[in-house]
C-alpha cells in the first residue's frame, strides 16, 4: 500500500512506521491519521510483523493536530465529521505491541498519539505538551484522560491549564516515558527493544497487552480476575510448555505461537 504522509519499513518482524510531513512538523491531518490507522491494521494482519515502532523526525514526533486544517471548522462539521473520532479509535485498536519513539516535539495530538501507544521511549531532546489551551480549545484525542493516568492529576492539570512543555527528564521522572536515550540513538534503541519483544510468544504478548490495558478500563477487582483467567488460559499453549521447559533446561526458548 502506498502512503503519502507516512513511511513503513518491515525488517526482522518489526514494522517501523514514520510520520512524514516534515513541512508541518508531522502535524496530524485527516490524511495522516487515516493512513496511520490503515498501516497499523495492515501490520496487525501481517504475519511478518510482531511488533511496531512509531516515530517521527528528530525535530518532531508530531506538533499536534493540524491547525491549518482545523482552524475554519464549525462545531457542526467537527461533530458530524467525528473529528479525530473513529480513525483514532482504529489506531488504539491495534492488537500487536506498539512502541512510540519520540524525538523533539510531541505536542497536543502528537503527545496524545504517543500516549495511545503501549509505551514511550524518548530522546533526550523530547518535549511533551498539551498546549491546546493557547489555541482557545482543549485536548481532544485522549490527552485529559491518558496524561492524567500517566502523571497524576496535579501535573496533568498543570500541563493542560498552562500549556507548558515537559522535557525528557521530567517525562521520565513522572512516568510518562519508560526510557530516555540519546537523540542520535533513538530509532536504533527502539528497534532493538521491538526486536526483543518480537522474539516472545505472540499469544502471551497479546494477552499481556490486553491485561495491562484493562487496568485503565475497569475496576481493580475485575482487572485482577481477568488477568488471572488470561494467565491460566496461557497454560493451554505450547509456548508456555516450551518457555518453562527452556528455563529448566537452561536454554533459549523457541516460541511457535501455538
Ligand atoms: N498544525 C499545522 N502546522 C503546524 C503545526 C500544527 N500543529 N505545528 C507546526 N506547524 C507548521 C508551522 O505552521 C510551520 O509551517 P510554515 O513554515 O508553513 O509556517 C512549520 O510547521 C514549522 O513550524 P514553526 O515555524 O512554528 O517551527 P518552530 O520551530 O518555530 O516551532 C513549535 C515549533 C513550537 C512546535 C510550533 O510549531 C508550535 O507551537 N506548533 C503548534 C503546537 C500546538 O499548538 N499543538 C496543538 C495543536 S491542537 C491539537 O493537537 C488538538 C487536539 O488535541 C486534537
Boltz pocket constraint, residues with backbone or C-beta under 6 A from the ligand:
constraints:
  - pocket:
      binder: B
      contacts: [[A, 22], [A, 23], [A, 24], [A, 25], [A, 27], [A, 63], [A, 64], [A, 65], [A, 66], [A, 67], [A, 68], [A, 84], [A, 105], [A, 107], [A, 108], [A, 109], [A, 110], [A, 112], [A, 131], [A, 132], [A, 135], [A, 138], [A, 139], [A, 140], [A, 141], [A, 143]]
      max_distance: 6.0
